[in-house]
Amino acid sequence: MTREDIIRMAQEAISLKMEDHVWTMSTTHLERFAELVRVDERERIITKNAPEIERINAYIKELEKAVAAEREACAKLAEEPYEFTSEESHRIAAAIRARS
């Protein structure tokens, strides 16, 4: 954020009156100015990091798919009747699939 950006936001936050090169701000004006700075910084950070955010979101989706595939594989194994009855196997498989 440049000096000019800060001055512009300060002017936007208050009806700027400059007397003898001194600005006067009320608490309300100062809070409004701080909010403008927060919004500007938030937007700058999001814009700067957008490619990285997209990459991370894509990675998260891939992980979610892998977890779902692993869950389904476990459920299918539970459905195979080893020492469980068919009803128990289906209940175990349903419980595994319900985890999400």
N, C-alpha and C positions, 0 to 999 in steps of 0.2 A: 504494500500500500504506500503510495507516494504522499508527500507533504500536501500536494494539491488535492488528492483524494480526501485527506483528513479535513482540510479547510472546506472543501465542497460539502462534506457531510455535516460539518459544524454549521455551515450556513443553512443547510436544509433543515437541521434540527431546530433552529431558532430563527426568529426574524432578526437577523444580525444587525446590531447597532454598535458601531465602532466610534468611540469617543476617545480622543487622545491615544489612539492605538491600543485601547483596552476593550476587550469583549466582556460583556456581563452575561452570565448564564444562571438561570434558576436550576434547582435540582431537577425539575421536570425536563428542562432543556438538556441537561447533562445526561439524564437517563435516556432520552430519545437519541442523543448523539451516540451513546454507548451501544444502543440497539442497532443503529445504522452501521456502526463499525463491526459488530458481531455478524450481522447479515452479510456484509461485504466480505469479511474474512471467511465465513462459512462457504460462500459461493466460490471464492478464489480457491480454497482448499479442495472443494469438490471438483471444480474444473481441472485443476492441476493434477489431481489423482484419478480422474475418470478412467483412463486406460487400465490402471492397476486395479481399480474397483471392479471393472468389468471382468478382468482376468481372474480375480479372486472369486467373484460370483459364479463364473463358469466352472472353476475348480470345485466349488462347494456343490454345484449341481451334479458334477461327475461323482463326487464322494457320496452324495445321497443316492444316486443310481447304484453304486457299488454296494452300499449298505443294504438297499432293498433287494438286490440280487443275492447277497449273502443270506439275508433273512429268509428268502424264498427257498434257497438251497437247504438251509437247516430245516425248514418246515417240511420239505419233501422227504428228507431223511427221517424225520419223526413219523411220517406217514407209513414208512416201510415197517411192516410188523416184525419186530425182533422179539422181544419178550413182552411187549405190550399187546393188549387186545386192540382190535381195529378201532373201537370207540375211543380208547385211550390215545391211540396214535393220532386220530383226527382231532381230539381235544388239544393235544400238545401242539400239533401243527397250527391249529387255529390260534392258540395262545402266542406262538412265535410270530405268525403273520400280523397279529393285532398290535405288536410292538412297533411303534413308529414315532 
